[in-house]
Amino acid sequence: MIQRIDSHQHFWRPARGDYAWLRADVPALAPLVRDFLPEHLAPTLQTHGVGRTVLVQAAESEAETDFMLELASAHDVIAGVVGWVDLGTRDAVASLERMARHPKFKGVRPMLQDLPDDDWIARMPHPDAVQALVRLGLRFDALVKPRHLPALLRFLKDRPQLPVVIDHAAKPPVGAHDSEAFAAWRREMAELAALPQVCCKFSGLWGEAPQSTHRDVEAAVRAVRPVWDQLLESFGPARLMWGSDWPVLTLAGDYADWIAVSEAFIGRLSAGERAQVWSGTAQRFYGISTD
């Protein structure tokens, strides 16, 4: 039995040249502008009982997906790859069919949060590309912010056969749980959770919390608790999966401390429910082998 699966982490090599968002001239991102590769994360995974990971795209290029699949072929700990194709064109079908020949290719993630059109997901994906995702048994990672949730809901209501996971709980306003923005996020996430094909990642939330919580586990627990409570109520343990968002995580805290933050919530569940969030949900959703 796998103790933990990290359902969301990245590796990158900036010299490859296709990480448009990863800019050294942006002070907040500068610490991330270096190589983050399997050898850098392996000791941490072993220390914390993480037996498998899902490697997620960080560039809008098929070349990066090929790079990730090469890493997955060379490293057993990478159980799945979530890549990128341009879902707005029919050419995506051929790309998906090619990538799906790799046994560790699990799905795609369009970088919806960075697109200028907040309604893109509801209007622009090519029908043949979406049908190919379903036909090939692939999954869809939704990288969205709260403003995208109405469009995502419209997209998913018409596609009940497409398995979807919402990355980072749609990046809610962590630490502002009394705000109207948080109330709107709660309502819209509950609507999405009513669709049985939708799961959610408990990941990336420390980075959304106020900077005053960074490097402070207790402060992070207090800030994240209302988000966790809503996710647990809406999705339940069987549709929640834990992830680190490493190395983006390192801007707020280290891997061990994010596990400690997460354990403050997951640890209160029953043994069976804990197993779902730490590994079972990701294993089922992505079709990860336990061998």
Buried (B, 14 or more C-beta within 10 A) or exposed (E): EBEBBBBBBBBBBBEEEBBEEBBEEEEEBEEBBBEBEBEEBEEBBEEBEBBBBBBBBBBBBBEBBBBBBEBBEEBEBBBBBBBBBBBBBEEBBEBBEBBBEBEBBBBBBBBBBEBEEBBBBBEBBBEBBBBBBBBBEBBBBBBBBBBBBBBBBEBBEEBEEBBBBBBBBBBBBBBBBEEEEBEBBBEBBEBBBEBEBBBBBBBBBBBBBEEEBBEBBEBBBBBBBBBBEBBBEBBBBBBBBBBBBBBBBBBBBBBEBBBBBBBBBBEEBEEEBBBBBBBBBBBBBBBBEEE
